[in-house]
């Protein structure tokens, strides 16, 4: 019996285009000014030090760090200090109403229904936990954070590593088979399945190019909207 749902964000609850066409460009545009203005702030300094180490540049080489961060944004790298800094930048955008987070109507309605039925809901995304809270806190449907019992990011491990899902299930406090993981990425679903979780593959026509052969070959149940998801 499913007791909890663990969901991805991009391409699952929300469109890939919002992240790539709105959030990423916003972060890239505002990053240089943000770093220079906040480099001495302890939480920012910690992430900049981690980014410098990852990029192989000196900790005080801010132009080098900024260049690496902007390159990682363009390449959509899943690097923890980048995600943390993006979350800080996006907070400014959300709070100043520069945009609202896109959420598919079917995802909003089903998450709301599950919450009202006392289903435990969790998020696992490559974006930082801060970014996840902001995303659902400033959605097009208003504040959705009351729906969720917890959030997980890459500090729990890579999304295509089965051990990450084992850590998450342990943190949730349920058996792996009692948790349903939703994602648009087959590699993530494979890792979750390897860890014992139930899975659903979200195949949204506007976000995922999946041919019929791939759909037939997959052993993950397929859903085109959240309305197609059946929890047993």
ZIFEN-V675502 format. One record per pair of residues at least 4 apart in sequence whose C-alpha atoms are under 7 Angstrom apart, sorted by sequence separation. I is the first residue (numbers start at 1). GAP is how many residues later the second one is. If there is no record, write none. Layout:
i:I gap:GAP
i:I gap:GAP
//
This chain:
i:8 gap:4
i:9 gap:4
i:10 gap:4
i:11 gap:4
i:16 gap:4
i:17 gap:4
i:18 gap:4
i:19 gap:4
i:20 gap:4
i:21 gap:4
i:22 gap:4
i:23 gap:4
i:24 gap:4
i:25 gap:4
i:26 gap:4
i:27 gap:4
i:30 gap:4
i:31 gap:4
i:32 gap:4
i:33 gap:4
i:34 gap:4
i:35 gap:4
i:41 gap:4
i:42 gap:4
i:43 gap:4
i:44 gap:4
i:45 gap:4
i:46 gap:4
i:47 gap:4
i:48 gap:4
i:49 gap:4
i:50 gap:4
i:51 gap:4
i:52 gap:4
i:53 gap:4
i:57 gap:4
i:61 gap:4
i:62 gap:4
i:63 gap:4
i:64 gap:4
i:65 gap:4
i:66 gap:4
i:67 gap:4
i:68 gap:4
i:69 gap:4
i:70 gap:4
i:71 gap:4
i:72 gap:4
i:73 gap:4
i:79 gap:4
i:80 gap:4
i:81 gap:4
i:82 gap:4
i:83 gap:4
i:84 gap:4
i:85 gap:4
i:86 gap:4
i:87 gap:4
i:88 gap:4
i:89 gap:4
i:90 gap:4
i:91 gap:4
i:92 gap:4
i:93 gap:4
i:94 gap:4
i:103 gap:4
i:104 gap:4
i:105 gap:4
i:106 gap:4
i:107 gap:4
i:108 gap:4
i:109 gap:4
i:110 gap:4
i:111 gap:4
i:112 gap:4
i:113 gap:4
i:114 gap:4
i:115 gap:4
i:127 gap:4
i:128 gap:4
i:129 gap:4
i:130 gap:4
i:131 gap:4
i:132 gap:4
i:133 gap:4
i:134 gap:4
i:135 gap:4
i:138 gap:4
i:139 gap:4
i:152 gap:4
i:154 gap:4
i:157 gap:4
i:162 gap:4
i:163 gap:4
i:164 gap:4
i:165 gap:4
i:166 gap:4
i:167 gap:4
i:168 gap:4
i:169 gap:4
i:170 gap:4
i:174 gap:4
i:185 gap:4
i:186 gap:4
i:187 gap:4
i:188 gap:4
i:189 gap:4
i:190 gap:4
i:191 gap:4
i:192 gap:4
i:193 gap:4
i:204 gap:4
i:205 gap:4
i:210 gap:4
i:211 gap:4
i:212 gap:4
i:213 gap:4
i:214 gap:4
i:224 gap:4
i:9 gap:5
i:10 gap:5
i:11 gap:5
i:18 gap:5
i:19 gap:5
i:39 gap:5
i:40 gap:5
i:52 gap:5
i:72 gap:5
i:93 gap:5
i:94 gap:5
i:103 gap:5
i:114 gap:5
i:115 gap:5
i:127 gap:5
i:137 gap:5
i:138 gap:5
i:159 gap:5
i:169 gap:5
i:192 gap:5
i:193 gap:5
i:203 gap:5
i:210 gap:5
i:223 gap:5
i:10 gap:6
i:38 gap:6
i:39 gap:6
i:52 gap:6
i:93 gap:6
i:94 gap:6
i:137 gap:6
i:158 gap:6
i:169 gap:6
i:183 gap:6
i:193 gap:6
i:223 gap:6
i:52 gap:7
i:57 gap:7
i:136 gap:7
i:137 gap:7
i:157 gap:7
i:169 gap:7
i:136 gap:8
i:137 gap:8
i:156 gap:8
i:136 gap:9
i:49 gap:10
i:189 gap:10
i:156 gap:11
i:133 gap:12
i:156 gap:12
i:52 gap:13
i:55 gap:13
i:69 gap:13
i:51 gap:14
i:181 gap:16
i:180 gap:17
i:181 gap:17
i:182 gap:17
i:183 gap:17
i:184 gap:17
i:179 gap:18
i:180 gap:18
i:181 gap:18
i:182 gap:18
i:183 gap:18
i:184 gap:18
i:176 gap:19
i:177 gap:19
i:179 gap:19
i:180 gap:19
i:181 gap:19
i:182 gap:19
i:183 gap:19
i:184 gap:19
i:201 gap:19
i:203 gap:19
i:176 gap:20
i:177 gap:20
i:182 gap:20
i:200 gap:20
i:201 gap:20
i:202 gap:20
i:203 gap:20
i:204 gap:20
i:176 gap:21
i:177 gap:21
i:199 gap:21
i:200 gap:21
i:201 gap:21
i:202 gap:21
i:203 gap:21
i:129 gap:22
i:199 gap:22
i:200 gap:22
i:201 gap:22
i:202 gap:22
i:129 gap:23
i:200 gap:23
i:202 gap:23
i:129 gap:24
i:128 gap:25
i:121 gap:26
i:122 gap:26
i:127 gap:26
i:121 gap:27
i:122 gap:27
i:123 gap:27
i:124 gap:27
i:125 gap:27
i:126 gap:27
i:160 gap:27
i:165 gap:27
i:121 gap:28
i:122 gap:28
i:123 gap:28
i:124 gap:28
i:125 gap:28
i:126 gap:28
i:160 gap:28
i:120 gap:29
i:122 gap:29
i:123 gap:29
i:124 gap:29
i:159 gap:29
i:162 gap:29
i:166 gap:29
i:51 gap:30
i:161 gap:30
i:162 gap:30
i:165 gap:30
i:50 gap:31
i:160 gap:31
i:115 gap:32
i:162 gap:32
i:163 gap:32
i:162 gap:33
i:32 gap:34
i:47 gap:34
i:101 gap:34
i:112 gap:35
i:103 gap:36
i:101 gap:37
i:102 gap:37
i:103 gap:37
i:47 gap:38
i:100 gap:38
i:101 gap:38
i:102 gap:38
i:100 gap:39
i:101 gap:39
i:100 gap:40
i:87 gap:41
i:28 gap:42
i:87 gap:43
i:91 gap:43
i:83 gap:44
i:84 gap:44
i:87 gap:44
i:94 gap:44
i:28 gap:45
i:83 gap:45
i:78 gap:48
i:24 gap:49
i:27 gap:59
i:27 gap:62
i:27 gap:63
i:80 gap:74
i:18 gap:84
i:15 gap:87
i:14 gap:88
i:14 gap:89
i:13 gap:90
i:14 gap:90
i:13 gap:91
i:13 gap:94
i:4 gap:115
i:5 gap:115
i:6 gap:115
i:7 gap:115
i:8 gap:115
i:3 gap:116
i:4 gap:116
i:5 gap:116
i:6 gap:116
i:7 gap:116
i:8 gap:116
i:9 gap:116
i:110 gap:116
i:3 gap:117
i:4 gap:117
i:5 gap:117
i:6 gap:117
i:7 gap:117
i:8 gap:117
i:110 gap:117
i:6 gap:118
i:106 gap:119
i:107 gap:119
i:106 gap:120
i:106 gap:121
i:12 gap:171
i:12 gap:172
i:6 gap:173
i:11 gap:173
i:4 gap:174
i:5 gap:174
i:6 gap:174
i:7 gap:174
i:8 gap:174
i:3 gap:175
i:4 gap:175
i:5 gap:175
i:6 gap:175
i:7 gap:175
i:8 gap:175
i:2 gap:176
i:3 gap:176
i:4 gap:176
i:5 gap:176
i:6 gap:176
i:7 gap:176
i:1 gap:177
i:2 gap:177
i:2 gap:178
i:12 gap:190
i:16 gap:191
i:15 gap:192
i:11 gap:196
i:2 gap:229
i:2 gap:230
i:1 gap:231
//
